[in-house]
Amino acid sequence: MNEIRPIRAKSGTNQEGTSAHNRRVMIDALRLNGHLSRAELARATALTKQAVSNIVDELENDGLVASLAAVRKGRGQPSTPYRLVPEGAFAIGLQIDRHVTRTVAVDLIGTVLTRKDAKLPAGGPEVGVEAILSLIDKTRQELAAIAPESRDRLVGLGVAMPGPFGIDSDADDPWMMAAWQSFPLLERLSAGTALDVRLQNDAAAAATAEKLVGAAHGLDHALCVYLGYGLGAGLILDGELYRGAHGNAGEIGMILCRPRGGTDDRRTPLEHRISIASLCDILEIDPADPNLYGRIDAAAALQDSRLADWVEDAAYELQATIQILETVFDPQTIILCGGMPPGLARLLMDVLHPLLPSIAERRQRSAPRLQLGFTDPWAVAIGAAAEPISRTFDPRFSAILKTRSAGSP
């Protein structure tokens, strides 16, 4: 007797008027499982065989799925598995950081096809946006040379930059990029590229990358703690990225806290002490240094006492943060990721253990309480590129409920 393999998928609905949601459910199931037959898709999504056949035919005609060689299992009729066509869709991601801008182009399954970066020029957003548009144009040209079909199958431009958004801040605050936040960035990018453009903060973008091709792939409840120039969290709840009422959900770097073991009682934002920016200040390194990662990893290899003290402080604060996040959200796992050197990430992971006791301590776990995700300079740009793919093809429960929260796009 053949063993039925477990299949990860969301449920579709056989009610009328939900074909768009069912298409997304089918694409999501193929993304999670690699390839599935029509019978397996019907079983996993709770759709009728006829509905599955109709949608598969439609997706195949649209160039989004393709059939593989028939497979015979046991004595029954051979079944034909289907897979996503990587060239079915493409997207571009843009990261705008304080000193650099990066672009990434991906296909439907999240494979990075080309990436480019440039120093963000002085002169503020009016000058910077021209450099960014030039970088996007070069990325599109390079993508078209690699995949000519991308000219007609580019689904959007995802943009990621530091948050929080829409709050009052000092124009000279280096943490906020206030000039960029008050600049009509999306309008300029949309006009300059003729693409659908959406914005998210860098922690949310990192979580999107983990969901599409990283440690959160296939998980419905995962939190990504993003440690870069600042500190934030991306929240994947019920399989969808949770943004909050104003797009600022997960801004844990803004939590006010007191220094450990000090005499100063003033409360300061957590990211002023636990971030790459704070580490650069301690190590006397310019955050704009092109060899920033190399210099930090060199300090880690030499067991620089200043870096060791920073790691101890960071671990102390992050242990409490992780325990709070587990208590509030009850995730399957928490993923440490971000724009930090791999050597520093591994050192921090070592010092973080053992974690504080929490409700996440259970004998039967399918994933560790804490694991390491993407830790490279391109993580945010990859997540930004994943956002248009997710927005276009991932299931949205609001599509079934036909409800929408106030102020949502």
Disulfide bonds with the S-S distance in Angstrom:
none
